Amino acid sequence: MAKNYQKRPDGVTAKAWSRGYLTPLDLFKVAAWKTGQGLGYLTLNTEDEITSRTRAAIDYIRPWHSRKITAETNDATWDDWRETARRTIGAAADQSGLLGLQGVGYPMATAILDILDPCVWPVIDRWAVTTVFGTRPDGQQWSSARWQCASAYAAYARHLVTSGAAAWGPDLSVHELDVEAMELSMTGSPLPDGWRHALLPS
């Protein structure tokens, strides 16, 4: 059973867009909803670091605000989506983007984007990855290095809005589709009839 602090913090969204950044409390609420763990690492960031990183993230994704990604079929549009995700999320190696914040990993970064705009950005995590990409040829889960990158995130989102929409309903948002994919794997439920796994980019 989910704890009270694990409720989706929808109240964060409008205020963040209005002010142009997330406050530390906003970030903690997103983290509590996403994992409920590792909150201590987030306290190592200064308020200014949280403000500047999340302000940059909102600026990067602003051109996509309120677009419905489930309606997008053009390859060039998806290329732009992928590059926006790459720039916004950044890389832990060079401490760029949201990954430059301590305590923010790839799934957490996508959760931040999802809270800001659930019609455009899904959450990617190991559960939903298993539904969308399956497992390795030896039956083991894919290493995080294989799917925690912009190319895999874009392939994941695009599979959700095509195969996911066909399986669970064309009227669902990309966020609602990723919830379906996550819950299917977490509960061990069978895959939808005719479901084919997406190819995980190398």
PECORDA-V459767 format. One record per residue. PHI is phi in whole degrees, -180 to 180 (* if undefined). OMEGA is omega as a letter, one per 20 degrees, with the letter a starting at -180 (999 if undefined). D_CENTER is the distance of its C-alpha to the mean C-alpha in whole Angstrom. Layout:
PHI|OMEGA|D_CENTER + PHI|OMEGA|D_CENTER
//
This chain:
*|a|22 + -68|r|20 + -82|a|21 + -55|a|22 + -76|r|19 + -96|r|16 + -74|r|16 + -59|a|14 + -85|a|15 + -62|r|15 + -66|r|18 + -71|a|16 + -60|a|15 + -62|a|18 + -66|r|20 + -65|r|17 + -65|a|18 + -67|a|21 + -86|r|22 + 93|r|19 + -164|r|18 + -96|r|16 + -82|r|19 + -56|r|19 + -64|r|19 + -57|a|16 + -63|r|14 + -64|r|16 + -64|r|15 + -64|a|12 + -65|r|12 + -64|r|15 + -67|a|13 + -73|a|10 + -130|a|13 + 71|a|16 + -133|r|17 + 71|a|17 + -65|a|18 + -58|a|21 + -64|a|20 + -64|a|18 + -70|r|22 + -78|r|23 + -86|r|21 + -78|r|23 + -61|r|23 + -65|r|24 + -64|r|21 + -64|r|18 + -61|a|20 + -68|a|20 + -68|a|17 + -76|r|15 + -64|r|17 + -62|r|17 + -62|r|13 + -64|r|14 + -61|a|17 + -65|a|15 + -91|a|13 + -55|r|16 + -61|a|18 + -95|a|15 + -57|r|15 + 70|r|16 + -75|a|16 + -104|a|15 + -66|r|13 + -66|r|15 + -94|a|18 + -89|r|18 + -125|a|20 + -77|a|21 + -61|a|20 + -64|r|21 + -64|r|18 + -69|r|15 + -62|r|17 + -66|r|16 + -58|a|13 + -61|a|12 + -70|r|14 + -65|r|13 + -62|a|9 + -60|a|12 + -69|a|14 + -72|a|12 + -74|r|10 + 78|a|13 + -143|r|15 + -67|a|16 + -59|r|19 + -110|r|20 + 54|r|18 + -100|r|17 + 59|a|14 + -64|r|12 + -71|r|13 + -77|r|16 + -85|r|16 + -66|a|17 + 88|r|15 + -109|r|12 + -100|a|11 + -61|r|8 + -58|r|6 + -64|r|7 + -61|r|6 + -71|r|3 + -66|r|5 + -61|r|7 + -63|a|6 + -62|r|6 + -65|a|9 + -70|a|10 + -159|a|10 + -70|r|9 + -85|a|11 + -119|a|10 + -122|r|6 + -85|r|4 + -89|r|3 + -113|r|5 + -147|a|8 + -64|r|11 + -69|a|12 + -67|r|10 + -60|r|11 + -64|r|15 + -67|a|15 + -79|a|14 + -103|a|15 + 75|r|18 + -122|r|20 + -66|r|22 + -56|r|25 + -87|r|27 + 87|r|24 + -84|r|22 + -68|r|19 + -65|r|17 + -67|a|17 + -60|a|14 + -63|a|15 + -77|a|15 + -113|r|12 + -93|r|10 + -158|a|11 + -64|a|11 + -66|r|13 + -70|r|11 + -62|r|8 + -68|r|10 + -64|r|12 + -62|a|10 + -63|a|9 + -68|r|13 + -67|r|14 + -62|a|12 + -83|r|14 + -108|a|17 + -66|r|18 + -64|r|16 + -64|r|17 + -66|a|21 + -82|a|20 + -115|r|19 + 129|a|20 + -73|a|20 + -92|a|19 + -78|r|16 + -76|r|13 + -64|r|10 + -64|r|8 + -63|r|12 + -69|r|12 + -70|r|9 + -63|r|11 + -60|a|14 + -66|r|13 + -65|a|12 + -66|r|15 + -60|a|17 + -71|a|16 + -64|a|17 + -91|a|20 + 72|a|21 + -71|r|22 + -68|r|23 + -68|r|21 + -60|r|22 + -56|r|25 + 78|a|25 + -68|r|22 + -122|a|21 + -69|r|19 + -75|r|17 + -82|r|18 + -79|a|16 + -58|a|17 + -92|999|19
//
